[in-house]
Amino acid sequence: MYKPYSLDELKAVKDIITTHGHVTYQDGAMLEKEFSKRTGTHRAGGALYMCAWRMENGFYDDKLKSA
């Protein structure tokens, strides 16, 4: 089931991209623990990869700018 990302979760993904660079599918699995520590929530590695991909392609620009 689809669960929208909160602003805090999006900021965490943005920080992860800034820290580690472009996120690949394999990176997503390795970054699950870091994401959980930053947010207190759990997202699967594949979901984190897709969120990072969408972020890099501007899908969350409006949400991040309005914060």
All heavy atoms as TSV, in Angstrom:
chain	resi	resn	atom	element	x	y	z
A	1	MET	N	N	0.841	-1.178	0.000
A	1	MET	CA	C	0.000	0.000	0.000
A	1	MET	C	C	0.888	1.243	0.000
A	1	MET	O	O	1.888	1.328	0.701
A	1	MET	CB	C	-0.905	-0.014	1.222
A	1	MET	CG	C	-1.792	1.171	1.315
A	1	MET	SD	S	-2.981	0.931	2.654
A	1	MET	CE	C	-4.159	2.116	2.179
A	2	TYR	N	N	0.509	2.224	-0.788
A	2	TYR	CA	C	1.273	3.464	-0.919
A	2	TYR	C	C	1.122	4.321	0.325
A	2	TYR	O	O	0.024	4.575	0.785
A	2	TYR	CB	C	0.799	4.237	-2.148
A	2	TYR	CG	C	1.449	5.580	-2.294
A	2	TYR	CD1	C	2.772	5.682	-2.707
A	2	TYR	CD2	C	0.764	6.749	-2.001
A	2	TYR	CE1	C	3.391	6.914	-2.843
A	2	TYR	CE2	C	1.374	7.988	-2.135
A	2	TYR	CZ	C	2.682	8.059	-2.551
A	2	TYR	OH	O	3.290	9.280	-2.668
A	3	LYS	N	N	2.252	4.758	0.860
A	3	LYS	CA	C	2.264	5.656	2.015
A	3	LYS	C	C	3.082	6.876	1.628
A	3	LYS	O	O	4.292	6.760	1.392
A	3	LYS	CB	C	2.893	4.951	3.213
A	3	LYS	CG	C	2.946	5.807	4.447
A	3	LYS	CD	C	3.648	5.080	5.579
A	3	LYS	CE	C	3.930	6.044	6.704
A	3	LYS	NZ	N	4.918	5.527	7.636
A	4	PRO	N	N	2.458	8.041	1.522
A	4	PRO	CA	C	3.203	9.245	1.121
A	4	PRO	C	C	4.362	9.537	2.073
A	4	PRO	O	O	4.288	9.265	3.266
A	4	PRO	CB	C	2.161	10.359	1.195
A	4	PRO	CG	C	0.841	9.686	1.152
A	4	PRO	CD	C	1.050	8.333	1.780
A	5	TYR	N	N	5.420	10.096	1.523
A	5	TYR	CA	C	6.568	10.482	2.337
A	5	TYR	C	C	6.274	11.784	3.067
A	5	TYR	O	O	5.755	12.726	2.487
A	5	TYR	CB	C	7.806	10.675	1.458
A	5	TYR	CG	C	8.400	9.368	0.995
A	5	TYR	CD1	C	7.936	8.740	-0.140
A	5	TYR	CD2	C	9.418	8.763	1.715
A	5	TYR	CE1	C	8.466	7.530	-0.557
A	5	TYR	CE2	C	9.956	7.560	1.316
A	5	TYR	CZ	C	9.476	6.954	0.177
A	5	TYR	OH	O	10.002	5.757	-0.223
A	6	SER	N	N	6.623	11.803	4.341
A	6	SER	CA	C	6.484	13.037	5.117
A	6	SER	C	C	7.612	13.984	4.713
A	6	SER	O	O	8.603	13.585	4.091
A	6	SER	CB	C	6.580	12.734	6.617
A	6	SER	OG	O	7.913	12.371	6.960
A	7	LEU	N	N	7.475	15.225	5.093
A	7	LEU	CA	C	8.508	16.212	4.804
A	7	LEU	C	C	9.829	15.814	5.471
A	7	LEU	O	O	10.897	15.930	4.859
A	7	LEU	CB	C	8.063	17.602	5.260
A	7	LEU	CG	C	8.983	18.741	4.895
A	7	LEU	CD1	C	9.219	18.812	3.382
A	7	LEU	CD2	C	8.415	20.057	5.393
A	8	ASP	N	N	9.772	15.312	6.697
A	8	ASP	CA	C	10.988	14.874	7.388
A	8	ASP	C	C	11.658	13.723	6.647
A	8	ASP	O	O	12.891	13.659	6.558
A	8	ASP	CB	C	10.683	14.459	8.824
A	8	ASP	CG	C	10.390	15.640	9.728
A	8	ASP	OD1	O	10.804	16.769	9.387
A	8	ASP	OD2	O	9.740	15.440	10.768
A	9	GLU	N	N	10.864	12.798	6.123
A	9	GLU	CA	C	11.427	11.685	5.368
A	9	GLU	C	C	12.082	12.173	4.073
A	9	GLU	O	O	13.167	11.717	3.708
A	9	GLU	CB	C	10.352	10.649	5.047
A	9	GLU	CG	C	9.892	9.869	6.260
A	9	GLU	CD	C	8.735	8.945	5.961
A	9	GLU	OE1	O	7.813	9.347	5.204
A	9	GLU	OE2	O	8.754	7.806	6.472
A	10	LEU	N	N	11.428	13.107	3.393
A	10	LEU	CA	C	12.005	13.657	2.160
A	10	LEU	C	C	13.315	14.393	2.448
A	10	LEU	O	O	14.283	14.276	1.696
A	10	LEU	CB	C	11.010	14.581	1.473
A	10	LEU	CG	C	9.793	13.905	0.861
A	10	LEU	CD1	C	8.827	14.952	0.318
A	10	LEU	CD2	C	10.194	12.923	-0.227
A	11	LYS	N	N	13.345	15.124	3.537
A	11	LYS	CA	C	14.575	15.827	3.913
A	11	LYS	C	C	15.690	14.827	4.223
A	11	LYS	O	O	16.854	15.059	3.884
A	11	LYS	CB	C	14.335	16.740	5.110
A	11	LYS	CG	C	13.532	17.979	4.760
A	11	LYS	CD	C	13.306	18.840	5.988
A	11	LYS	CE	C	12.501	20.076	5.673
A	11	LYS	NZ	N	12.257	20.896	6.870
A	12	ALA	N	N	15.342	13.716	4.855
A	12	ALA	CA	C	16.339	12.685	5.155
A	12	ALA	C	C	16.890	12.080	3.867
A	12	ALA	O	O	18.107	11.887	3.743
A	12	ALA	CB	C	15.729	11.593	6.039
A	13	VAL	N	N	16.026	11.806	2.913
A	13	VAL	CA	C	16.490	11.264	1.629
A	13	VAL	C	C	17.373	12.286	0.918
A	13	VAL	O	O	18.421	11.939	0.369
A	13	VAL	CB	C	15.303	10.830	0.741
A	13	VAL	CG1	C	15.772	10.458	-0.653
A	13	VAL	CG2	C	14.559	9.658	1.374
A	14	LYS	N	N	16.992	13.533	0.965
A	14	LYS	CA	C	17.800	14.593	0.344
A	14	LYS	C	C	19.177	14.659	1.000
A	14	LYS	O	O	20.200	14.772	0.315
A	14	LYS	CB	C	17.087	15.942	0.468
A	14	LYS	CG	C	17.773	17.055	-0.259
A	14	LYS	CD	C	16.956	18.330	-0.192
A	14	LYS	CE	C	17.656	19.441	-0.953
A	14	LYS	NZ	N	16.879	20.670	-0.952
A	15	ASP	N	N	19.231	14.571	2.329
A	15	ASP	CA	C	20.509	14.575	3.045
A	15	ASP	C	C	21.357	13.351	2.682
A	15	ASP	O	O	22.576	13.445	2.551
A	15	ASP	CB	C	20.285	14.611	4.560
A	15	ASP	CG	C	19.791	15.954	5.053
A	15	ASP	OD1	O	19.891	16.950	4.305
A	15	ASP	OD2	O	19.281	16.006	6.193
A	16	ILE	N	N	20.712	12.213	2.538
A	16	ILE	CA	C	21.423	10.991	2.165
A	16	ILE	C	C	22.036	11.147	0.776
A	16	ILE	O	O	23.183	10.760	0.548
A	16	ILE	CB	C	20.485	9.764	2.248
A	16	ILE	CG1	C	20.212	9.423	3.724
A	16	ILE	CG2	C	21.070	8.560	1.513
A	16	ILE	CD1	C	19.114	8.401	3.949
A	17	ILE	N	N	21.286	11.723	-0.159
A	17	ILE	CA	C	21.812	11.956	-1.506
A	17	ILE	C	C	22.996	12.921	-1.431
A	17	ILE	O	O	24.020	12.713	-2.088
A	17	ILE	CB	C	20.721	12.506	-2.442
A	17	ILE	CG1	C	19.661	11.441	-2.708
A	17	ILE	CG2	C	21.334	12.988	-3.760
A	17	ILE	CD1	C	18.414	11.963	-3.418
A	18	THR	N	N	22.865	13.966	-0.626
A	18	THR	CA	C	23.943	14.942	-0.480
A	18	THR	C	C	25.193	14.283	0.110
A	18	THR	O	O	26.307	14.547	-0.339
A	18	THR	CB	C	23.490	16.111	0.418
A	18	THR	OG1	O	22.348	16.726	-0.189
A	18	THR	CG2	C	24.591	17.142	0.587
A	19	THR	N	N	25.002	13.414	1.082
A	19	THR	CA	C	26.119	12.757	1.757
A	19	THR	C	C	26.763	11.669	0.907
A	19	THR	O	O	27.984	11.587	0.803
A	19	THR	CB	C	25.652	12.134	3.089
A	19	THR	OG1	O	25.084	13.158	3.899
A	19	THR	CG2	C	26.806	11.485	3.833
A	20	HIS	N	N	25.932	10.819	0.297
A	20	HIS	CA	C	26.438	9.627	-0.393
A	20	HIS	C	C	26.451	9.746	-1.915
A	20	HIS	O	O	26.974	8.863	-2.585
A	20	HIS	CB	C	25.599	8.407	-0.005
A	20	HIS	CG	C	25.662	8.087	1.449
A	20	HIS	ND1	N	26.753	7.476	2.042
A	20	HIS	CD2	C	24.780	8.315	2.458
A	20	HIS	CE1	C	26.530	7.329	3.329
A	20	HIS	NE2	N	25.347	7.841	3.615
A	21	GLY	N	N	25.847	10.782	-2.451
A	21	GLY	CA	C	25.767	10.910	-3.900
A	21	GLY	C	C	24.566	10.158	-4.450
A	21	GLY	O	O	23.680	9.730	-3.709
A	22	HIS	N	N	24.549	9.975	-5.759
A	22	HIS	CA	C	23.452	9.297	-6.441
A	22	HIS	C	C	23.173	7.937	-5.804
A	22	HIS	O	O	24.101	7.178	-5.526
A	22	HIS	CB	C	23.808	9.127	-7.916
A	22	HIS	CG	C	22.824	8.336	-8.686
A	22	HIS	ND1	N	21.583	8.840	-9.035
A	22	HIS	CD2	C	22.873	7.077	-9.159
A	22	HIS	CE1	C	20.918	7.911	-9.709
A	22	HIS	NE2	N	21.678	6.839	-9.804
A	23	VAL	N	N	21.915	7.644	-5.549
A	23	VAL	CA	C	21.520	6.394	-4.911
A	23	VAL	C	C	21.141	5.379	-5.985
A	23	VAL	O	O	20.267	5.633	-6.802
A	23	VAL	CB	C	20.321	6.617	-3.948
A	23	VAL	CG1	C	19.843	5.304	-3.354
A	23	VAL	CG2	C	20.713	7.587	-2.837
A	24	THR	N	N	21.819	4.233	-5.992
A	24	THR	CA	C	21.464	3.148	-6.897
A	24	THR	C	C	20.538	2.186	-6.170
A	24	THR	O	O	20.328	2.298	-4.957
A	24	THR	CB	C	22.712	2.372	-7.361
A	24	THR	OG1	O	23.274	1.698	-6.228
A	24	THR	CG2	C	23.748	3.296	-7.985
A	25	TYR	N	N	20.010	1.219	-6.909
A	25	TYR	CA	C	19.107	0.241	-6.291
A	25	TYR	C	C	19.814	-0.498	-5.159
A	25	TYR	O	O	19.247	-0.708	-4.102
A	25	TYR	CB	C	18.594	-0.743	-7.346
A	25	TYR	CG	C	17.487	-1.618	-6.819
A	25	TYR	CD1	C	16.196	-1.133	-6.702
A	25	TYR	CD2	C	17.745	-2.925	-6.417
A	25	TYR	CE1	C	15.173	-1.922	-6.207
A	25	TYR	CE2	C	16.726	-3.719	-5.921
A	25	TYR	CZ	C	15.447	-3.216	-5.824
A	25	TYR	OH	O	14.437	-4.002	-5.325
A	26	GLN	N	N	21.074	-0.886	-5.359
A	26	GLN	CA	C	21.821	-1.574	-4.305
A	26	GLN	C	C	22.056	-0.673	-3.104
A	26	GLN	O	O	22.016	-1.127	-1.970
A	26	GLN	CB	C	23.162	-2.066	-4.830
A	26	GLN	CG	C	23.054	-3.305	-5.672
A	26	GLN	CD	C	24.421	-3.804	-6.097
A	26	GLN	OE1	O	25.272	-3.016	-6.506
A	26	GLN	NE2	N	24.621	-5.097	-6.003
A	27	ASP	N	N	22.312	0.600	-3.332
A	27	ASP	CA	C	22.527	1.545	-2.230
A	27	ASP	C	C	21.299	1.639	-1.336
A	27	ASP	O	O	21.423	1.791	-0.120
A	27	ASP	CB	C	22.834	2.950	-2.756
A	27	ASP	CG	C	24.141	3.043	-3.510
A	27	ASP	OD1	O	25.044	2.239	-3.247
A	27	ASP	OD2	O	24.233	3.943	-4.374
A	28	GLY	N	N	20.130	1.573	-1.940
A	28	GLY	CA	C	18.890	1.690	-1.167
A	28	GLY	C	C	18.844	0.708	-0.017
A	28	GLY	O	O	18.514	1.068	1.117
A	29	ALA	N	N	19.209	-0.535	-0.295
A	29	ALA	CA	C	19.203	-1.562	0.749
A	29	ALA	C	C	20.218	-1.249	1.843
A	29	ALA	O	O	19.955	-1.473	3.032
A	29	ALA	CB	C	19.484	-2.928	0.138
A	30	MET	N	N	21.367	-0.710	1.449
A	30	MET	CA	C	22.399	-0.398	2.437
A	30	MET	C	C	22.043	0.834	3.265
A	30	MET	O	O	22.560	1.018	4.360
A	30	MET	CB	C	23.742	-0.183	1.741
A	30	MET	CG	C	24.290	-1.459	1.121
A	30	MET	SD	S	25.937	-1.270	0.413
A	30	MET	CE	C	25.617	-0.147	-0.931
A	31	LEU	N	N	21.164	1.685	2.751
A	31	LEU	CA	C	20.840	2.932	3.438
A	31	LEU	C	C	19.588	2.845	4.316
A	31	LEU	O	O	19.229	3.809	4.973
A	31	LEU	CB	C	20.670	4.056	2.413
A	31	LEU	CG	C	21.935	4.382	1.620
A	31	LEU	CD1	C	21.614	5.349	0.494
A	31	LEU	CD2	C	23.009	4.946	2.530
A	32	GLU	N	N	18.952	1.677	4.344
A	32	GLU	CA	C	17.735	1.522	5.146
A	32	GLU	C	C	17.965	1.893	6.607
A	32	GLU	O	O	17.152	2.607	7.199
A	32	GLU	CB	C	17.221	0.082	5.085
A	32	GLU	CG	C	16.567	-0.289	3.793
A	32	GLU	CD	C	16.063	-1.722	3.810
A	32	GLU	OE1	O	15.481	-2.145	4.834
A	32	GLU	OE2	O	16.256	-2.411	2.800
A	33	LYS	N	N	19.060	1.419	7.201
A	33	LYS	CA	C	19.330	1.693	8.614
A	33	LYS	C	C	19.573	3.182	8.852
A	33	LYS	O	O	19.073	3.743	9.826
A	33	LYS	CB	C	20.524	0.885	9.107
A	33	LYS	CG	C	20.231	-0.574	9.279
A	33	LYS	CD	C	21.425	-1.316	9.833
A	33	LYS	CE	C	21.125	-2.803	9.936
A	33	LYS	NZ	N	22.269	-3.547	10.438
A	34	GLU	N	N	20.326	3.806	7.968
A	34	GLU	CA	C	20.588	5.244	8.127
A	34	GLU	C	C	19.288	6.036	8.044
A	34	GLU	O	O	19.047	6.948	8.835
A	34	GLU	CB	C	21.562	5.730	7.057
A	34	GLU	CG	C	21.908	7.196	7.201
A	34	GLU	CD	C	22.944	7.679	6.216
A	34	GLU	OE1	O	23.612	6.859	5.560
A	34	GLU	OE2	O	23.075	8.907	6.108
A	35	PHE	N	N	18.444	5.675	7.089
A	35	PHE	CA	C	17.156	6.341	6.947
A	35	PHE	C	C	16.315	6.154	8.212
A	35	PHE	O	O	15.730	7.109	8.721
A	35	PHE	CB	C	16.410	5.786	5.726
A	35	PHE	CG	C	15.040	6.377	5.535
A	35	PHE	CD1	C	14.881	7.607	4.914
A	35	PHE	CD2	C	13.910	5.712	5.975
A	35	PHE	CE1	C	13.622	8.164	4.739
A	35	PHE	CE2	C	12.654	6.248	5.807
A	35	PHE	CZ	C	12.504	7.478	5.194
A	36	SER	N	N	16.286	4.938	8.732
A	36	SER	CA	C	15.510	4.664	9.950
A	36	SER	C	C	16.025	5.453	11.144
A	36	SER	O	O	15.234	5.962	11.935
A	36	SER	CB	C	15.526	3.164	10.267
A	36	SER	OG	O	14.812	2.457	9.291
A	37	LYS	N	N	17.351	5.571	11.269
A	37	LYS	CA	C	17.928	6.347	12.365
A	37	LYS	C	C	17.549	7.821	12.255
A	37	LYS	O	O	17.269	8.473	13.255
A	37	LYS	CB	C	19.452	6.228	12.369
A	37	LYS	CG	C	19.971	4.950	12.944
A	37	LYS	CD	C	21.490	4.965	12.953
A	37	LYS	CE	C	22.042	3.651	13.472
A	37	LYS	NZ	N	23.513	3.651	13.471
A	38	ARG	N	N	17.562	8.342	11.041
A	38	ARG	CA	C	17.257	9.762	10.827
A	38	ARG	C	C	15.784	10.077	11.036
A	38	ARG	O	O	15.446	11.171	11.472
A	38	ARG	CB	C	17.657	10.193	9.423
A	38	ARG	CG	C	19.141	10.253	9.193
A	38	ARG	CD	C	19.420	10.603	7.743
A	38	ARG	NE	N	20.834	10.634	7.458
A	38	ARG	CZ	C	21.466	11.674	6.952
A	38	ARG	NH1	N	20.811	12.770	6.670
A	38	ARG	NH2	N	22.755	11.616	6.713
A	39	THR	N	N	14.910	9.137	10.698
A	39	THR	CA	C	13.472	9.438	10.682
A	39	THR	C	C	12.658	8.723	11.743
A	39	THR	O	O	11.555	9.154	12.061
A	39	THR	CB	C	12.865	9.077	9.318
A	39	THR	OG1	O	12.973	7.660	9.124
A	39	THR	CG2	C	13.540	9.825	8.191
A	40	GLY	N	N	13.164	7.608	12.245
A	40	GLY	CA	C	12.378	6.806	13.180
A	40	GLY	C	C	11.312	5.973	12.480
A	40	GLY	O	O	10.457	5.381	13.127
A	41	THR	N	N	11.358	5.932	11.145
A	41	THR	CA	C	10.416	5.127	10.363
A	41	THR	C	C	11.196	4.147	9.504
A	41	THR	O	O	12.411	4.280	9.335
A	41	THR	CB	C	9.540	6.008	9.441
A	41	THR	OG1	O	10.384	6.704	8.515
A	41	THR	CG2	C	8.732	7.008	10.240
A	42	HIS	N	N	10.501	3.165	8.967
A	42	HIS	CA	C	11.157	2.185	8.107
A	42	HIS	C	C	10.604	2.272	6.695
A	42	HIS	O	O	9.392	2.377	6.508
A	42	HIS	CB	C	10.944	0.763	8.625
A	42	HIS	CG	C	11.486	-0.270	7.683
A	42	HIS	ND1	N	12.825	-0.518	7.557
A	42	HIS	CD2	C	10.860	-1.067	6.795
A	42	HIS	CE1	C	13.009	-1.436	6.631
A	42	HIS	NE2	N	11.826	-1.790	6.155
A	43	ARG	N	N	11.500	2.252	5.734
A	43	ARG	CA	C	11.163	2.130	4.309
A	43	ARG	C	C	12.119	1.103	3.721
A	43	ARG	O	O	13.301	1.085	4.051
A	43	ARG	CB	C	11.349	3.457	3.564
A	43	ARG	CG	C	10.466	4.582	4.040
A	43	ARG	CD	C	9.059	4.458	3.495
A	43	ARG	NE	N	8.275	5.616	3.902
A	43	ARG	CZ	C	7.194	6.018	3.273
A	43	ARG	NH1	N	6.753	5.389	2.217
A	43	ARG	NH2	N	6.522	7.067	3.710
A	44	ALA	N	N	11.608	0.253	2.858
A	44	ALA	CA	C	12.439	-0.753	2.202
A	44	ALA	C	C	13.438	-0.081	1.264
A	44	ALA	O	O	13.214	1.037	0.783
A	44	ALA	CB	C	11.561	-1.718	1.425
A	45	GLY	N	N	14.531	-0.774	0.990
A	45	GLY	CA	C	15.578	-0.238	0.136
A	45	GLY	C	C	15.079	0.158	-1.250
A	45	GLY	O	O	15.468	1.196	-1.781
A	46	GLY	N	N	14.231	-0.669	-1.838
A	46	GLY	CA	C	13.688	-0.346	-3.155
A	46	GLY	C	C	12.860	0.928	-3.131
A	46	GLY	O	O	12.915	1.743	-4.056
A	47	ALA	N	N	12.105	1.111	-2.060
A	47	ALA	CA	C	11.299	2.321	-1.915
A	47	ALA	C	C	12.189	3.548	-1.759
A	47	ALA	O	O	11.911	4.607	-2.327
A	47	ALA	CB	C	10.353	2.197	-0.724
A	48	LEU	N	N	13.277	3.407	-1.013
A	48	LEU	CA	C	14.209	4.525	-0.850
A	48	LEU	C	C	14.884	4.873	-2.172
A	48	LEU	O	O	15.070	6.042	-2.498
A	48	LEU	CB	C	15.266	4.196	0.209
A	48	LEU	CG	C	14.740	4.091	1.636
A	48	LEU	CD1	C	15.845	3.596	2.563
A	48	LEU	CD2	C	14.192	5.423	2.104
A	49	TYR	N	N	15.241	3.843	-2.939
A	49	TYR	CA	C	15.827	4.080	-4.259
A	49	TYR	C	C	14.856	4.865	-5.138
A	49	TYR	O	O	15.237	5.846	-5.776
A	49	TYR	CB	C	16.198	2.755	-4.924
A	49	TYR	CG	C	16.387	2.893	-6.405
A	49	TYR	CD1	C	17.523	3.505	-6.918
A	49	TYR	CD2	C	15.426	2.445	-7.299
A	49	TYR	CE1	C	17.705	3.667	-8.283
A	49	TYR	CE2	C	15.585	2.590	-8.658
A	49	TYR	CZ	C	16.729	3.203	-9.148
A	49	TYR	OH	O	16.880	3.361	-10.495
A	50	MET	N	N	13.601	4.433	-5.175
A	50	MET	CA	C	12.616	5.108	-6.018
A	50	MET	C	C	12.355	6.537	-5.532
A	50	MET	O	O	12.186	7.445	-6.331
A	50	MET	CB	C	11.310	4.320	-6.078
A	50	MET	CG	C	11.391	3.096	-6.961
A	50	MET	SD	S	11.996	3.423	-8.643
A	50	MET	CE	C	10.840	4.643	-9.234
A	51	CYS	N	N	12.333	6.738	-4.234
A	51	CYS	CA	C	12.154	8.088	-3.696
A	51	CYS	C	C	13.324	8.970	-4.123
A	51	CYS	O	O	13.126	10.107	-4.554
A	51	CYS	CB	C	12.043	8.042	-2.179
A	51	CYS	SG	S	11.821	9.667	-1.411
A	52	ALA	N	N	14.543	8.445	-4.025
A	52	ALA	CA	C	15.723	9.212	-4.436
A	52	ALA	C	C	15.664	9.513	-5.934
A	52	ALA	O	O	15.978	10.635	-6.356
A	52	ALA	CB	C	16.998	8.439	-4.088
A	53	TRP	N	N	15.251	8.538	-6.727
A	53	TRP	CA	C	15.134	8.748	-8.174
A	53	TRP	C	C	14.122	9.845	-8.473
A	53	TRP	O	O	14.391	10.745	-9.275
A	53	TRP	CB	C	14.739	7.441	-8.868
A	53	TRP	CG	C	14.634	7.586	-10.350
A	53	TRP	CD1	C	15.635	7.412	-11.252
A	53	TRP	CD2	C	13.473	7.967	-11.097
A	53	TRP	NE1	N	15.164	7.652	-12.519
A	53	TRP	CE2	C	13.837	7.996	-12.452
A	53	TRP	CE3	C	12.158	8.278	-10.758
A	53	TRP	CZ2	C	12.946	8.327	-13.457
A	53	TRP	CZ3	C	11.272	8.604	-11.767
A	53	TRP	CH2	C	11.662	8.630	-13.100
A	54	ARG	N	N	12.954	9.765	-7.824
A	54	ARG	CA	C	11.931	10.785	-8.043
A	54	ARG	C	C	12.434	12.155	-7.599
A	54	ARG	O	O	12.182	13.167	-8.252
A	54	ARG	CB	C	10.637	10.414	-7.309
A	54	ARG	CG	C	9.898	9.261	-7.953
A	54	ARG	CD	C	8.518	9.048	-7.367
A	54	ARG	NE	N	8.534	8.718	-5.955
A	54	ARG	CZ	C	8.567	7.490	-5.455
A	54	ARG	NH1	N	8.569	6.452	-6.254
A	54	ARG	NH2	N	8.564	7.298	-4.166
A	55	MET	N	N	13.161	12.195	-6.474
A	55	MET	CA	C	13.691	13.467	-5.978
A	55	MET	C	C	14.689	14.047	-6.981
A	55	MET	O	O	14.640	15.246	-7.290
A	55	MET	CB	C	14.361	13.266	-4.620
A	55	MET	CG	C	14.819	14.556	-3.978
A	55	MET	SD	S	15.364	14.289	-2.294
A	55	MET	CE	C	13.795	13.929	-1.498
A	56	GLU	N	N	15.585	13.216	-7.495
A	56	GLU	CA	C	16.580	13.677	-8.459
A	56	GLU	C	C	15.932	14.139	-9.763
A	56	GLU	O	O	16.542	14.894	-10.515
A	56	GLU	CB	C	17.597	12.580	-8.734
A	56	GLU	CG	C	18.521	12.327	-7.551
A	56	GLU	CD	C	19.473	11.178	-7.765
A	56	GLU	OE1	O	19.184	10.274	-8.581
A	56	GLU	OE2	O	20.529	11.181	-7.113
A	57	ASN	N	N	14.726	13.697	-10.027
A	57	ASN	CA	C	14.018	14.069	-11.246
A	57	ASN	C	C	12.931	15.112	-10.999
A	57	ASN	O	O	12.066	15.327	-11.853
A	57	ASN	CB	C	13.444	12.822	-11.920
A	57	ASN	CG	C	14.539	12.009	-12.576
A	57	ASN	OD1	O	14.979	12.338	-13.668
A	57	ASN	ND2	N	15.025	10.982	-11.889
A	58	GLY	N	N	12.970	15.752	-9.819
A	58	GLY	CA	C	12.129	16.911	-9.558
A	58	GLY	C	C	10.715	16.650	-9.085
A	58	GLY	O	O	9.938	17.591	-8.941
A	59	PHE	N	N	10.375	15.411	-8.797
A	59	PHE	CA	C	9.003	15.105	-8.409
A	59	PHE	C	C	8.601	15.722	-7.070
A	59	PHE	O	O	7.428	15.924	-6.816
A	59	PHE	CB	C	8.787	13.586	-8.344
A	59	PHE	CG	C	8.668	12.935	-9.688
A	59	PHE	CD1	C	9.752	12.845	-10.545
A	59	PHE	CD2	C	7.459	12.410	-10.113
A	59	PHE	CE1	C	9.645	12.247	-11.785
A	59	PHE	CE2	C	7.340	11.809	-11.353
A	59	PHE	CZ	C	8.437	11.731	-12.190
A	60	TYR	N	N	9.555	15.988	-6.195
A	60	TYR	CA	C	9.247	16.524	-4.867
A	60	TYR	C	C	9.659	17.981	-4.698
A	60	TYR	O	O	9.616	18.519	-3.594
A	60	TYR	CB	C	9.915	15.678	-3.777
A	60	TYR	CG	C	9.440	14.252	-3.718
A	60	TYR	CD1	C	10.312	13.196	-3.957
A	60	TYR	CD2	C	8.115	13.953	-3.422
A	60	TYR	CE1	C	9.882	11.880	-3.894
A	60	TYR	CE2	C	7.667	12.640	-3.367
A	60	TYR	CZ	C	8.561	11.615	-3.601
A	60	TYR	OH	O	8.123	10.315	-3.548
A	61	ASP	N	N	10.060	18.630	-5.783
A	61	ASP	CA	C	10.546	20.016	-5.686
A	61	ASP	C	C	9.541	20.948	-5.015
A	61	ASP	O	O	9.903	21.719	-4.135
A	61	ASP	CB	C	10.888	20.564	-7.077
A	61	ASP	CG	C	12.178	19.966	-7.624
A	61	ASP	OD1	O	12.861	19.225	-6.894
A	61	ASP	OD2	O	12.485	20.252	-8.800
A	62	ASP	N	N	8.296	20.885	-5.418
A	62	ASP	CA	C	7.280	21.785	-4.850
A	62	ASP	C	C	7.098	21.539	-3.357
A	62	ASP	O	O	6.994	22.480	-2.580
A	62	ASP	CB	C	5.940	21.626	-5.557
A	62	ASP	CG	C	5.955	22.202	-6.965
A	62	ASP	OD1	O	6.842	23.028	-7.268
A	62	ASP	OD2	O	5.078	21.828	-7.755
A	63	LYS	N	N	7.062	20.292	-2.968
A	63	LYS	CA	C	6.851	19.957	-1.546
A	63	LYS	C	C	8.043	20.432	-0.711
A	63	LYS	O	O	7.865	20.955	0.384
A	63	LYS	CB	C	6.635	18.456	-1.371
A	63	LYS	CG	C	6.187	18.081	0.005
A	63	LYS	CD	C	5.716	16.647	0.078
A	63	LYS	CE	C	5.154	16.339	1.440
A	63	LYS	NZ	N	4.615	14.983	1.522
A	64	LEU	N	N	9.258	20.264	-1.220
A	64	LEU	CA	C	10.441	20.678	-0.485
A	64	LEU	C	C	10.590	22.194	-0.441
A	64	LEU	O	O	11.055	22.743	0.547
A	64	LEU	CB	C	11.693	20.027	-1.078
A	64	LEU	CG	C	11.822	18.527	-0.827
A	64	LEU	CD1	C	12.921	17.938	-1.697
A	64	LEU	CD2	C	12.083	18.243	0.633
A	65	LYS	N	N	10.193	22.883	-1.493
A	65	LYS	CA	C	10.294	24.340	-1.529
A	65	LYS	C	C	9.284	25.000	-0.610
A	65	LYS	O	O	9.542	26.070	-0.069
A	65	LYS	CB	C	10.094	24.852	-2.952
A	65	LYS	CG	C	11.264	24.621	-3.842
A	65	LYS	CD	C	11.010	25.135	-5.233
A	65	LYS	CE	C	12.142	24.780	-6.164
A	65	LYS	NZ	N	11.879	25.163	-7.542
A	66	SER	N	N	8.127	24.372	-0.441
A	66	SER	CA	C	7.079	24.986	0.386
A	66	SER	C	C	7.361	24.841	1.872
A	66	SER	O	O	6.656	25.424	2.685
A	66	SER	CB	C	5.722	24.364	0.041
A	66	SER	OG	O	5.679	23.007	0.416
A	67	ALA	N	N	8.362	24.063	2.227
A	67	ALA	CA	C	8.662	23.836	3.650
A	67	ALA	C	C	9.557	24.896	4.218
A	67	ALA	O	O	10.302	25.555	3.635
A	67	ALA	CB	C	9.322	22.483	3.813
